[in-house]
């Protein structure tokens, strides 16, 4: 299923980026100053990724899924609302990082709390997509439907990781070191098959 494969890849990449941010949050929680320039890069990248890839993709599959499964309407509205909340949290973090990088006074405990709230909200959003939306896509959209939707995405949307490597080399290095949920899923599948 082409779209589900792309969505799973998207989730895995986002989980790795969130892992990088959670390491920076852990540094803050221990009373130390993380590399705020790297935090800035992660936030910028996620905002760009949301605007150029995730929002168009979600709009496409919501419209097509609702045409085939009207029962998905409530879920679609909830995910859209949650996503808007994520975007607002991320914009607030972006603003606060700007202030920090300009040496303005920003209470680090408040920033740490905001970062943690964002991380928790984004992980909950990804979990809701995996557990509720993906099964609906699998049930109601054929491979042909999914392939057609992927072709309707803006040009270059899938090239975001290569842009990450070029624009944010330090972030890309940490991203590559972050554990991949695909590795964990493969490990779980291998365990269940061996039993």
Secondary structure in CASP SS format (residue, H / E / C, confidence):
PFRMAT SS
TARGET T0000
AUTHOR 0000-0000-0000
METHOD secondary structure of the structure
MODEL  1
X C 1.00
X H 1.00
X H 1.00
X H 1.00
X H 1.00
X H 1.00
X H 1.00
X H 1.00
X H 1.00
X H 1.00
X H 1.00
X H 1.00
X H 1.00
X H 1.00
X H 1.00
X H 1.00
X H 1.00
X H 1.00
X H 1.00
X H 1.00
X H 1.00
X H 1.00
X H 1.00
X H 1.00
X H 1.00
X H 1.00
X H 1.00
X H 1.00
X H 1.00
X C 1.00
X C 1.00
X C 1.00
X C 1.00
X C 1.00
X C 1.00
X H 1.00
X H 1.00
X H 1.00
X H 1.00
X H 1.00
X H 1.00
X H 1.00
X H 1.00
X H 1.00
X H 1.00
X H 1.00
X H 1.00
X H 1.00
X H 1.00
X H 1.00
X H 1.00
X H 1.00
X H 1.00
X H 1.00
X H 1.00
X H 1.00
X H 1.00
X H 1.00
X H 1.00
X H 1.00
X H 1.00
X H 1.00
X H 1.00
X H 1.00
X H 1.00
X H 1.00
X H 1.00
X H 1.00
X C 1.00
X H 1.00
X H 1.00
X H 1.00
X H 1.00
X H 1.00
X H 1.00
X H 1.00
X H 1.00
X H 1.00
X H 1.00
X H 1.00
X H 1.00
X H 1.00
X H 1.00
X H 1.00
X H 1.00
X H 1.00
X H 1.00
X H 1.00
X H 1.00
X H 1.00
X H 1.00
X H 1.00
X H 1.00
X H 1.00
X H 1.00
X H 1.00
X H 1.00
X H 1.00
X H 1.00
X H 1.00
X H 1.00
X C 1.00
X C 1.00
X C 1.00
X C 1.00
X C 1.00
X C 1.00
X H 1.00
X H 1.00
X H 1.00
X H 1.00
X H 1.00
X H 1.00
X H 1.00
X H 1.00
X H 1.00
X H 1.00
X H 1.00
X H 1.00
X H 1.00
X H 1.00
X H 1.00
X H 1.00
X H 1.00
X H 1.00
X H 1.00
X H 1.00
X H 1.00
X H 1.00
X H 1.00
X H 1.00
X H 1.00
X H 1.00
X H 1.00
X H 1.00
X H 1.00
X H 1.00
X H 1.00
X H 1.00
X H 1.00
X C 1.00
X C 1.00
X H 1.00
X H 1.00
X H 1.00
X H 1.00
X H 1.00
X H 1.00
X H 1.00
X H 1.00
X H 1.00
X C 1.00
X C 1.00
X C 1.00
X C 1.00
X C 1.00
X H 1.00
X H 1.00
X H 1.00
X H 1.00
X H 1.00
X H 1.00
X H 1.00
X H 1.00
X H 1.00
X H 1.00
X H 1.00
X C 1.00
X H 1.00
X H 1.00
X H 1.00
X H 1.00
X H 1.00
X H 1.00
X H 1.00
X H 1.00
X H 1.00
X C 1.00
X C 1.00
X C 1.00
X H 1.00
X H 1.00
X H 1.00
X H 1.00
X H 1.00
X H 1.00
X H 1.00
X H 1.00
X H 1.00
X H 1.00
X H 1.00
X H 1.00
X H 1.00
X H 1.00
X C 1.00
END
